[in-house]
Amino acid sequence: MTHLTVHEWGRVRVHNDGGAVPFGHFSRRQANALLAAARAHPLSGNEGTAILSDHHRHLTARQHVGVIAAPGCSLEILPKIDPDDAQDDAGIRRKLVRMLDVALGLNIGDGQAAAMAKQDHTLLEILIRLFAERLFAEAKRGLPRAYMAQQEDLPSLRGRLNVTRQFTHNAVRPDRLACKFDNLIADTPLLQIMKSCVLFLRRHAVAFETVRRLDELRFLLADVSDLSSNALPWKKVKIDRTNRRWETLYGLARLFLKREWQSTHADATARYGITLLFPMNKLFEAYITALMKRALAGTNLTVHAQGGFLNCLIEEGENGEESFQTKPDIRIKDGERTITVIDTKWKRISNNSGDKKRGVSQADVYQMMAYARLYRPNEVMLLYPHHAGLSPTPLDTGYGMLGGGERLRIASVDLLQMEGAIAGQLTNLFAFKGIIAEV
């Protein structure tokens, strides 16, 4: 099994010649298998190169992080949180798990994730182990059960008599009674999904302890039906007060089995492959949104993600149609009034003091000017990840828009800090401008 790690936009070498494959290389066969897995993913783009591109002698990772696995090989792609900081892969992996925890609401807990990341496991192995350990702990506390309607011919009455069946099928069997009753069983839609996830992950786990834990879970779930991935009853799962403690596990199962932007892709034709990918721009946005809600908790401000939907233009004439709809990443509102619009950008902002544009895209500025006109906030903001080349402290620079009173702020946030410190940075951005009264 060949496993390699690369960072966003990094290269991994491919050995195209015959003979033994050098250390740190994939063979051409392995590279093709990884490319096929990446191209089969919904995030691969029209040309299939949005995740991984082939340059004959090397593969180039794009702006997606996670794990691509194929028979005999796997590639882990880690984010470039701060290119100027010589942080080891374990630290970056630990930070990535924390970002996923906050952004997706998985309630993993930093301590458990940090302990596993220090063991130098891949991201996939860490998430599998987290799922297995949490599921085992909950299963030992007791499996959630539900009453299921059943029908059976019995020698004595149980529940209610099925009159129709009794006088048709059992007309010549007076020793049998057609019974209808409710039976308390563990073979529920929730546990069917849990078992399917256990069986799926068992094929991809590598660490001995993880494999052992998954085998123990197979034994504990022996009475639960085995269903194919296409037959899983997702719509029948109801999370309520009786099974609330299983909500995080259900979220992790969706992470592994469902096809969503932040989840895995498992091709039914590639039995032993798995692709667990997260677009960093989307992950950064969701992470900041969750921390912004934490930062502004207890104030009169509310945080709204991916909304607004105001149009830029309207066709002239009677009943003119509107077009060019907008969807800001984050809007901060005071009641019904939008006071700030924020767009998160997973890009490296320039540290060149002589560059007045600081590497900010002209298209991004035009976009923010449109938001300022449409939503009428006090200000609009472009928020970037901080890096050591900028300054010791996060960036916070203001600009006025010519021809009007609108204001644009360009700020950065240091992701190498813990979540509490990052929430404090976000709070400071607003407290400094007087939007909220105190930090």
C-alpha positions in Angstrom: 0.0 0.0 0.0 1.5 3.3 -1.1 0.4 6.3 0.8 1.7 9.9 0.1 0.8 13.3 1.5 0.8 16.5 -0.5 -0.4 20.1 0.2 -2.8 22.2 -1.8 -1.3 23.0 -5.2 1.5 20.6 -4.4 3.0 18.0 -6.7 3.4 14.3 -6.2 5.8 12.4 -8.5 4.8 9.6 -10.8 7.1 6.8 -12.0 6.3 6.0 -15.6 9.2 3.8 -16.4 9.5 0.0 -15.7 11.2 -1.5 -12.7 10.8 -0.7 -9.0 8.9 2.4 -8.0 11.2 4.8 -6.1 10.2 6.0 -2.6 7.9 9.0 -2.7 6.4 8.1 -6.1 3.3 6.6 -7.4 3.4 4.1 -10.2 1.6 5.1 -13.4 -1.0 2.4 -12.7 -1.6 3.9 -9.2 -1.7 7.4 -10.6 -4.3 6.4 -13.1 -6.4 4.8 -10.4 -6.3 8.0 -8.3 -7.1 10.2 -11.3 -10.1 7.9 -12.1 -11.4 8.2 -8.5 -10.9 12.0 -8.5 -12.7 12.4 -11.9 -15.6 10.3 -10.7 -16.3 12.7 -7.9 -19.1 15.3 -8.3 -16.6 18.1 -7.5 -14.2 17.2 -10.3 -15.5 19.8 -12.8 -16.5 19.5 -16.4 -13.0 18.5 -17.5 -12.3 16.3 -14.5 -9.3 18.3 -13.3 -10.7 20.4 -10.5 -9.4 17.9 -7.9 -6.3 16.3 -9.4 -4.5 17.0 -12.7 -2.1 14.8 -14.6 1.2 16.2 -15.9 2.8 12.8 -16.9 5.7 13.0 -14.5 3.7 14.3 -11.6 0.1 14.9 -10.3 -0.9 18.3 -9.1 -3.4 18.7 -6.3 -5.9 21.5 -6.5 -7.9 23.5 -3.9 -9.5 20.5 -2.3 -8.3 18.8 0.8 -8.9 15.3 2.1 -8.1 11.8 0.9 -8.3 10.0 -2.4 -7.9 6.2 -2.1 -7.8 3.5 -4.8 -6.6 -0.1 -4.9 -3.1 -0.3 -3.5 -2.6 3.5 -3.0 -4.0 6.6 -1.4 -3.2 10.3 -1.5 -3.8 12.7 1.3 -4.2 16.4 0.5 -3.6 18.9 3.3 -4.4 22.6 3.3 -1.8 25.4 3.1 -3.0 27.1 6.3 0.1 29.3 6.4 2.8 28.7 3.7 5.3 30.8 5.7 4.9 28.6 8.8 6.9 25.4 8.9 4.2 23.5 10.7 4.4 19.7 10.5 1.7 17.6 8.8 0.3 16.3 12.1 -0.4 19.9 13.2 -2.0 20.8 10.0 -4.0 17.6 10.0 -5.2 18.3 13.6 -6.2 21.8 12.6 -8.1 20.5 9.6 -10.0 18.1 11.8 -10.9 21.0 14.1 -12.1 23.0 11.1 -14.3 20.1 10.0 -15.6 19.7 13.5 -16.7 23.3 13.8 -17.9 23.8 10.3 -20.0 20.6 10.1 -21.1 20.6 13.8 -19.7 17.1 14.4 -19.0 17.8 18.1 -15.8 15.7 18.0 -14.0 17.7 20.6 -10.5 19.0 20.2 -8.9 16.7 22.8 -9.9 13.5 21.1 -9.0 14.8 17.6 -5.6 16.1 18.8 -4.7 12.9 20.4 -5.4 10.9 17.2 -3.6 13.4 14.9 -0.5 13.1 17.0 -0.4 9.4 16.1 0.5 10.4 12.5 -2.6 8.8 11.0 -4.1 10.1 7.8 -7.1 12.3 7.9 -9.2 9.3 6.7 -7.9 7.1 9.5 -8.5 9.8 12.1 -12.1 10.2 11.1 -12.7 6.4 10.8 -11.3 6.0 14.3 -13.4 8.8 15.7 -16.5 7.3 14.3 -15.6 3.8 15.5 -14.7 4.8 19.0 -17.8 7.0 19.5 -20.2 4.4 18.0 -18.7 1.7 20.2 -19.2 3.8 23.3 -22.8 4.6 22.4 -23.5 0.9 21.5 -22.2 -0.2 24.9 -24.7 2.2 26.5 -27.5 0.6 24.6 -28.8 0.5 21.1 -31.8 2.7 20.2 -34.8 0.5 19.6 -38.2 1.1 18.1 -41.5 -0.6 17.9 -42.0 -2.2 14.4 -45.4 -3.6 13.2 -45.1 -7.3 12.6 -47.4 -10.1 11.4 -46.9 -13.8 12.3 -48.9 -17.0 12.6 -48.6 -18.2 16.3 -50.1 -21.0 18.4 -51.5 -18.4 20.8 -52.8 -14.8 20.4 -50.3 -12.0 20.6 -51.4 -8.5 20.0 -54.5 -8.3 17.8 -56.0 -10.9 15.5 -55.7 -10.3 11.8 -59.3 -11.4 10.9 -58.9 -11.4 7.2 -55.8 -13.6 7.2 -57.2 -15.9 9.9 -60.3 -16.7 7.8 -58.4 -17.1 4.5 -54.8 -18.4 4.9 -55.5 -20.1 8.3 -59.0 -21.3 7.5 -57.8 -24.9 7.7 -55.3 -24.4 10.4 -57.2 -23.9 13.7 -53.9 -24.4 15.6 -52.6 -21.1 14.2 -53.7 -17.6 14.9 -52.8 -14.7 12.5 -51.4 -12.1 14.9 -50.6 -8.4 14.4 -48.3 -6.9 17.1 -45.6 -4.3 17.7 -42.1 -5.7 18.5 -39.3 -3.7 20.1 -36.3 -4.3 17.9 -32.9 -2.7 17.1 -33.2 -3.2 13.3 -34.1 0.5 12.8 -33.2 2.8 9.9 -30.7 4.6 12.0 -28.8 1.5 13.0 -29.0 0.1 9.4 -27.1 3.2 8.3 -24.6 2.8 11.2 -24.0 -0.9 10.2 -23.6 0.0 6.5 -21.0 2.6 7.5 -19.1 0.2 9.7 -18.9 -2.4 6.9 -17.9 0.3 4.4 -15.1 1.7 6.7 -13.8 -1.8 7.6 -12.5 -2.0 4.0 -10.5 1.2 4.4 -9.2 1.1 7.9 -5.5 0.4 8.3 -4.5 0.8 11.9 -4.9 -2.4 13.9 -6.8 -0.8 16.8 -9.3 0.7 14.3 -9.8 -2.6 12.5 -10.4 -4.4 15.8 -12.9 -1.8 17.0 -14.9 -2.0 13.7 -14.9 -5.9 14.0 -16.4 -5.5 17.5 -19.0 -3.2 16.1 -20.0 -5.7 13.5 -20.6 -8.2 16.3 -22.7 -5.7 18.3 -24.8 -4.9 15.2 -25.2 -8.5 14.2 -29.0 -8.3 14.5 -29.3 -5.3 12.2 -30.0 -5.8 8.5 -27.3 -5.5 5.9 -28.4 -3.0 3.2 -26.6 -1.8 0.1 -25.6 1.8 -0.1 -28.4 2.5 -2.6 -31.0 1.1 -0.3 -30.2 3.0 2.9 -33.3 4.6 4.5 -32.0 8.1 5.0 -35.4 9.7 4.8 -36.8 7.4 7.5 -34.3 8.5 10.2 -35.8 10.7 12.8 -33.5 12.3 15.4 -35.5 13.1 18.5 -35.1 13.2 22.2 -35.0 9.4 22.4 -31.9 9.1 20.2 -30.4 12.6 20.4 -27.0 11.3 21.6 -26.7 9.5 18.2 -27.0 12.8 16.2 -23.2 13.3 15.9 -22.7 9.7 14.7 -25.5 10.2 12.2 -23.6 13.2 10.9 -20.4 11.3 10.6 -22.1 8.5 8.7 -23.5 11.1 6.3 -20.0 12.4 6.0 -18.7 9.0 4.9 -21.7 7.7 2.8 -23.5 10.7 1.3 -22.4 12.8 -1.8 -22.3 16.4 -0.6 -19.7 19.1 -1.0 -18.2 18.3 2.4 -18.6 14.6 2.2 -17.2 11.4 0.7 -17.8 10.0 -2.7 -17.8 6.2 -3.0 -18.3 4.9 -6.5 -20.3 1.7 -6.5 -18.2 0.3 -9.4 -15.0 0.9 -7.5 -15.5 -1.3 -4.5 -12.3 -0.6 -2.7 -12.0 3.1 -3.5 -13.1 6.1 -1.4 -12.8 9.8 -2.0 -13.2 12.1 1.0 -12.8 15.7 -0.2 -13.5 19.2 1.1 -13.3 22.4 -1.1 -11.2 24.7 1.1 -13.0 27.8 0.0 -16.3 26.3 1.2 -14.8 24.9 4.4 -13.2 28.2 5.3 -16.5 30.0 4.7 -18.5 27.5 6.9 -15.8 27.6 9.6 -15.8 31.4 9.8 -19.6 31.4 9.8 -19.8 29.0 12.8 -17.2 31.0 14.7 -18.9 34.3 13.8 -22.1 33.0 15.4 -20.1 32.0 18.5 -18.4 35.4 18.6 -21.6 37.4 18.4 -23.6 35.2 20.7 -25.3 37.3 23.4 -25.5 40.4 21.2 -28.5 41.7 19.3 -26.7 40.7 16.0 -27.5 37.6 13.9 -25.3 35.8 11.4 -26.8 34.6 8.1 -24.9 32.4 5.7 -25.5 32.1 1.9 -28.5 34.2 1.6 -29.8 37.6 0.5 -30.5 36.6 -3.2 -31.0 40.2 -4.3 -30.6 40.8 -8.1 -28.3 43.3 -9.6 -30.3 44.3 -12.7 -33.9 44.7 -13.8 -35.0 44.8 -17.4 -36.4 48.1 -18.5 -40.1 48.4 -19.3 -43.2 47.1 -17.7 -42.9 43.8 -15.8 -39.2 43.8 -16.4 -37.4 40.7 -15.1 -34.6 40.8 -12.6 -31.3 39.1 -13.2 -27.8 38.5 -11.9 -28.7 37.2 -8.5 -26.3 37.7 -5.6 -25.5 35.4 -2.7 -23.1 36.8 -0.1 -21.2 34.4 2.0 -22.1 36.0 5.4 -24.5 38.8 6.3 -24.6 40.2 9.8 -27.9 41.8 10.7 -29.4 43.9 13.4 -33.0 42.9 13.2 -34.0 43.3 9.6 -31.2 45.6 8.7 -28.0 44.3 7.2 -25.0 46.0 8.8 -22.1 44.0 7.4 -21.6 41.8 4.4 -18.6 39.5 4.5 -17.0 37.4 1.7 -14.4 34.8 2.8 -11.6 34.2 0.4 -9.3 31.2 0.7 -6.4 33.1 -1.0 -3.0 34.4 0.0 -3.2 38.1 0.4 0.0 40.0 -0.6 2.5 41.2 2.0 4.0 43.7 -0.5 3.6 47.1 1.1 4.3 48.7 -2.3 1.3 46.9 -3.8 -1.7 49.2 -3.2 -4.1 46.4 -4.2 -2.4 43.9 -1.9 -3.1 41.2 -4.4 -6.8 41.6 -4.0 -8.7 40.5 -7.1 -10.3 43.3 -9.1 -13.4 41.0 -9.6 -13.7 40.6 -5.8 -13.7 44.4 -5.3 -16.4 44.8 -8.0 -18.4 42.0 -6.3 -18.2 43.8 -2.9 -19.2 47.1 -4.5 -22.4 45.4 -5.8 -23.1 44.1 -2.3 -22.6 47.6 -0.9 -25.1 49.0 -3.3 -27.7 46.3 -3.0 -27.7 45.5 0.7 -26.9 49.0 2.0 -24.7 47.8 4.9 -22.5 50.0 7.0 -19.5 48.3 5.4 -18.5 45.3 3.4 -15.5 43.0 4.2 -13.2 40.7 2.4 -11.8 38.2 4.9 -8.6 36.2 4.2 -6.5 33.6 6.2 -3.6 35.4 7.9 0.0 34.3 7.2 3.2 35.2 8.9 4.4 37.3 6.0 1.7 39.9 6.5 2.5 41.2 10.0 2.6 39.9 13.6 -1.1 40.7 14.0 -4.0 40.1 11.7 -4.7 42.6 8.9 -7.5 45.2 9.2 -7.4 47.9 6.6 -10.3 50.2 5.5 -11.0 51.8 2.1 -13.7 54.3 1.0 -15.5 53.7 -2.3 -15.2 56.6 -4.7 -18.5 58.2 -5.7 -20.3 57.2 -2.5 -20.1 56.7 1.2 -19.7 52.9 1.2 -16.8 51.4 2.9 -14.7 48.2 2.2 -12.6 46.5 4.8 -9.9 44.0 4.1 -9.0 41.8 7.1 -7.3 38.5 7.9 -7.8 35.9 10.6 -5.1 33.7 12.1 -6.2 30.1 11.7 -3.3 28.7 13.6 -4.9 29.8 16.8 -7.5 27.8 18.8 -11.1 28.3 18.1 -11.7 30.5 21.2 -8.9 32.8 20.1 -10.2 33.0 16.5 -13.7 33.9 17.8 -12.0 36.6 19.8 -10.3 38.0 16.7 -13.7 38.1 14.9 -15.2 39.9 17.9 -12.4 42.4 17.9 -13.1 43.2 14.2 -16.5 44.5 15.2 -15.8 45.9 18.6 -13.0 48.0 17.2 -15.4 49.7 14.8 -18.1 50.1 17.5 -20.5 47.7 16.0 -20.8 45.8 19.2 -20.2 47.4 22.6 -17.6 45.1 24.1 -15.4 42.1 23.3 
